[in-house]
Each structure stands twice: as C-alpha cells, then as structure tokens.
Amino acid sequence: MAFQSSTGDRVLPPIMTLKPSSPSATSNVPKPVLPPVSCLAPPIPLISPLTSPADFTNNSNPLHIPQSTQPYLLSPQKPELTSPHTPNGHFHFQPDTPPTSHQQYIDQRSQPFSPTRAAGSTPPHMQPSSHHPGMVIRPIHHPYAHPIYHQQVRPVVDPASELLAEKRRRNAGASARFRDRRKQREREMQEKCQFLERRVQELESTDSAKRIAELEKKLEDANDERESTNKKFQEQEKEESTNQKRVYLMKIQDYQDLHQPLQHVQIIIDESLPMLNHFYHNLRFIYASSHFYF
C-alpha cells in the first residue's frame, strides 16, 4: 500500500495526554491535550499556484522543501509517561524516542528555516531509505508506519474464473448487439409500413387514383361489351344452324319427292324386262331362220 504525496494532504498526529505531576491529581481523569496549532497548520506553498510547478528532480530552488524531509512534529512530552493506558481506559500513544529528540524537533520547528540545516539536521530515524519515490515516508512513531502498509497488494486471479468472466462479458455484449439489431430491424419495418401507408393515401387522394378508377371502369365496360357480343355471336350461330338445318330438311324433302317417280319408273322397267327378253329371243330366231334359207 503506497501513500501518494501531495502538498495539501496532512495526517494529524495522535492525540496525547499529559500525566499530572502532582500525586494528588492521580485520582482525577486526565483530559486529552491537543498538539499546538503550529503543528496543525498546513504548509505555506513557496511557489505561486498560477505558475508552472517546479522541477522536483533537481535542487535548483533552494527554498523548496521536499516533503520526505518534513517530519510531523509532536508537542513536547514529559518523561514521566510510562503507561499507555489511563484510569478511564483510553489508550494514549507514548513515543519511543527520548525527550531530547522531541525537543530537537521543536527547536527545528521554531527556528527559521535554512536549506543547509534542513538537509543536514535530518534525524537518524528519518534517513532516506530505498522506498518507492512516490511513497510518503512516515516517522517511526507514526501509527501507520508498518511494513504491511508499504507493500503493493496484488490480487490473485484464477485463470478459469477470468476466462468465465470474459466469456460472460462476450456473451452479454453479443446479446446486447443482437437485441440492438433486432430493435433496429423492427424500427426499419415499422418505418417502411408507415411510408407505404402514407404513399397509398397520397395515391388515393391524387389524380392518378382517379385515372386508375376511370381505367378500371372502362375495363369493366369493355368486359361487358365483349360478353354481349359473344352472346350475339352465339345467337347468330344458333340461328344459322337452324336455318341450315331447315334448308337441309327441304333438300331432303325434294330428293324424297323425286325418288318416288323414279321408284315408279323402276317398277315399270322391272315389269317390262321379261317381255323385252321374250321379244329379243323371237327376233334372234327369226334372223337365224331367214339366214338359213338364204
């Protein structure tokens, strides 16, 4: 866990209490004493906020104080503080460093700042270490100065769960795209139906619709006329057929009338044939007898 440094980020030191010096006041509950206001005041920036930020990689600005070299100071404590617990059960922090180091911090805070002194008067427990450049260096007595806070936590990810999650994301994206396409097709079909309905209404309300109605009426009239002519032709054919039949019947009747005399003549011929045959034989006999005598 890395603490990012910033000019406006100030962590307040823990609340500390002063143990009463007189033995008669041990029965009373000590009240918590806040650190001095000078410790709570934010640092005054030495550069204008309207100008570009200074380069922190080089020491070209002697008035700039790196944040890693500004430890948070505590109010002076008395050496009589031996127990971290008070009679009321509250826990109070007790520094591990001797009072001389706290007095040295307070003297450095009260004295005017000089870059050379700030660089050379760094306490031994605040010497620069091999931490990450973006990590805030806390004092040893800081409650969060534990190695676990300076470690970068890397979560362990199961490859199978990651594949399943990726598959779920892909399926969700595909289903969303399918729903979008289906909605788009529905919108397009609805728009097309509306356009066709409007077009039909426009055609019905314009002259072309009237022209179409007139043509349909003419077509119906032509169909009726064709049907009437067909009926006339059929009637004429029927009349012609009846006339032809009548003519044929008349001709047949004439033929029959002519056939009756012919039949009578045929009867007469049939009756006269034997007589003609007898007469023929008589003539031959006469011819033969006459030829014999001559």
NORCORZI-V975313 format. One record per residue. N is the residue number from 1. SS is DSSP state (A for helix, B for strand, O for the rest). PHI is phi in whole degrees, -180 to 180 (999 if undefined). D_FIRST is the distance of its C-alpha to the first C-alpha in Angstrom with 2 decimals. Layout:
N|SS|PHI|D_FIRST, N|SS|PHI|D_FIRST
This chain:
1|O|999|0.00, 2|O|-105|3.80, 3|O|-98|6.74, 4|B|-82|9.68, 5|O|-82|12.93, 6|O|-152|15.96, 7|O|-70|19.42, 8|O|-96|19.72, 9|O|-92|16.39, 10|O|-125|17.47, 11|O|-97|16.06, 12|O|-72|19.16, 13|O|-71|19.82, 14|O|-67|20.85, 15|O|-71|24.48, 16|B|-125|26.78, 17|B|-118|30.36, 18|O|-100|33.27, 19|O|-75|35.44, 20|O|-64|39.10, 21|O|-79|41.29, 22|O|-82|44.50, 23|A|-69|45.03, 24|A|-73|46.84, 25|A|-95|43.72, 26|O|-70|41.72, 27|O|-74|42.90, 28|O|-76|41.52, 29|O|-78|37.94, 30|O|-70|35.99, 31|O|-92|34.52, 32|B|-68|30.98, 33|B|-111|31.10, 34|O|-79|28.75, 35|O|-67|27.74, 36|O|-63|30.01, 37|A|-64|29.85, 38|A|-64|29.20, 39|A|-76|25.72, 40|A|-86|25.00, 41|O|-70|26.53, 42|O|-70|24.28, 43|O|-68|24.88, 44|O|-82|27.80, 45|O|-68|27.13, 46|O|-90|29.56, 47|O|-117|29.90, 48|O|-74|31.54, 49|O|-68|29.49, 50|O|-84|32.30, 51|O|-89|32.02, 52|O|-71|29.71, 53|O|-65|26.49, 54|O|-73|27.03, 55|O|-81|25.87, 56|O|-89|22.96, 57|O|-79|23.57, 58|O|-113|26.90, 59|O|-104|28.27, 60|O|-72|31.20, 61|O|-96|30.67, 62|O|-72|31.37, 63|O|-87|30.64, 64|O|-83|26.99, 65|O|-111|24.53, 66|O|-63|21.09, 67|A|-72|18.47, 68|A|-68|17.00, 69|A|-98|20.55, 70|O|-112|20.93, 71|O|-72|19.83, 72|O|-80|20.21, 73|O|-96|23.57, 74|O|-113|24.95, 75|O|-70|28.56, 76|O|-62|30.84, 77|O|-116|31.08, 78|O|-88|34.08, 79|O|-72|34.12, 80|O|-76|35.69, 81|O|-72|32.37, 82|O|-115|32.18, 83|O|-108|31.14, 84|O|-75|27.85, 85|B|-109|29.82, 86|O|-107|32.58, 87|O|-59|35.72, 88|O|-84|34.44, 89|O|94|31.46, 90|O|-80|28.69, 91|B|-97|26.00, 92|O|-125|25.78, 93|O|-77|23.48, 94|O|-119|25.38, 95|O|-67|24.18, 96|O|-87|24.49, 97|O|-85|25.97, 98|O|-70|29.71, 99|A|-62|31.28, 100|A|-65|32.30, 101|A|-66|28.76, 102|A|-64|28.33, 103|A|-64|31.74, 104|A|-65|30.81, 105|A|-62|27.79, 106|A|-67|30.20, 107|A|-63|32.84, 108|A|-64|30.56, 109|A|-71|29.63, 110|A|-77|33.28, 111|O|-77|34.64, 112|O|-63|34.77, 113|O|-79|32.08, 114|O|-137|33.02, 115|A|-60|30.84, 116|A|-68|32.28, 117|A|-70|31.71, 118|A|-65|28.14, 119|A|-78|27.47, 120|A|-96|29.49, 121|O|-99|28.81, 122|O|-72|25.12, 123|O|-64|24.85, 124|A|-64|24.28, 125|A|-82|20.99, 126|A|-112|19.63, 127|O|-65|20.65, 128|O|-61|18.49, 129|O|-108|16.44, 130|O|-92|15.33, 131|O|-83|11.80, 132|O|-65|10.94, 133|O|-60|13.40, 134|O|-86|11.27, 135|B|-95|8.94, 136|O|-81|10.62, 137|O|-87|12.35, 138|O|-98|13.05, 139|O|-65|16.28, 140|O|-66|16.71, 141|O|-80|18.32, 142|O|-70|15.48, 143|O|-64|14.70, 144|O|-101|10.87, 145|O|-81|11.29, 146|O|-122|10.32, 147|A|-59|9.19, 148|A|-68|7.25, 149|A|-78|4.72, 150|A|-98|4.79, 151|O|-94|4.95, 152|O|-89|4.86, 153|O|-81|6.50, 154|O|-114|9.94, 155|O|-69|12.48, 156|O|-88|15.87, 157|O|-112|18.63, 158|O|-78|22.24, 159|A|-60|24.61, 160|A|-65|27.39, 161|A|-66|25.52, 162|A|-66|24.28, 163|A|-65|27.95, 164|A|-63|29.19, 165|A|-64|26.86, 166|A|-64|28.01, 167|A|-64|31.58, 168|A|-64|31.29, 169|A|-63|29.99, 170|A|-65|32.90, 171|A|-63|35.39, 172|A|-63|34.26, 173|A|-65|34.62, 174|A|-65|38.00, 175|A|-64|39.30, 176|A|-65|38.28, 177|A|-64|40.09, 178|A|-63|43.09, 179|A|-63|43.29, 180|A|-64|43.15, 181|A|-64|45.92, 182|A|-64|48.02, 183|A|-63|47.73, 184|A|-65|48.64, 185|A|-63|51.69, 186|A|-62|52.76, 187|A|-63|52.53, 188|A|-64|54.55, 189|A|-64|57.20, 190|A|-64|57.46, 191|A|-63|57.87, 192|A|-66|60.49, 193|A|-62|62.44, 194|A|-63|62.43, 195|A|-64|63.65, 196|A|-65|66.45, 197|A|-62|67.52, 198|A|-62|67.70, 199|A|-65|69.64, 200|A|-63|72.14, 201|A|-62|72.68, 202|A|-64|73.26, 203|A|-65|75.75, 204|A|-67|77.59, 205|A|-92|77.88, 206|O|-106|79.11, 207|A|-67|82.52, 208|A|-62|81.41, 209|A|-64|81.22, 210|A|-63|84.75, 211|A|-61|85.92, 212|A|-64|84.46, 213|A|-64|86.27, 214|A|-63|89.54, 215|A|-64|89.18, 216|A|-63|88.54, 217|A|-65|91.67, 218|A|-62|93.72, 219|A|-64|92.49, 220|A|-64|93.57, 221|A|-63|96.99, 222|A|-64|97.39, 223|A|-64|96.60, 224|A|-64|99.19, 225|A|-65|101.77, 226|A|-63|101.18, 227|A|-63|101.66, 228|A|-65|104.91, 229|A|-64|106.25, 230|A|-62|105.44, 231|A|-64|107.40, 232|A|-62|110.32, 233|A|-61|110.35, 234|A|-63|110.37, 235|A|-66|113.28, 236|A|-63|115.17, 237|A|-61|114.65, 238|A|-63|115.94, 239|A|-63|118.98, 240|A|-63|119.64, 241|A|-63|119.37, 242|A|-65|121.81, 243|A|-65|124.19, 244|A|-62|124.06, 245|A|-62|124.72, 246|A|-63|127.65, 247|A|-63|129.04, 248|A|-60|128.67, 249|A|-65|130.45, 250|A|-65|133.27, 251|A|-63|133.68, 252|A|-63|133.76, 253|A|-63|136.40, 254|A|-65|138.49, 255|A|-61|138.20, 256|A|-65|139.32, 257|A|-65|142.27, 258|A|-74|143.31, 259|A|-73|142.91, 260|A|-64|145.47, 261|A|-64|148.47, 262|A|-64|147.31, 263|A|-64|147.34, 264|A|-63|150.86, 265|A|-63|151.95, 266|A|-63|150.40, 267|A|-67|152.38, 268|A|-64|155.56, 269|A|-63|154.87, 270|A|-63|154.22, 271|A|-72|157.47, 272|A|-86|159.51, 273|A|-65|158.26, 274|A|-62|160.70, 275|A|-66|163.61, 276|A|-65|162.51, 277|A|-65|162.19, 278|A|-64|165.73, 279|A|-65|167.09, 280|A|-65|165.37, 281|A|-65|166.95, 282|A|-63|170.38, 283|A|-64|170.11, 284|A|-67|169.23, 285|A|-65|172.17, 286|A|-64|174.50, 287|A|-65|173.20, 288|A|-69|173.58, 289|A|-69|177.14, 290|A|-70|178.19, 291|A|-71|176.86, 292|A|-70|178.66, 293|A|-73|182.07, 294|O|-97|181.61
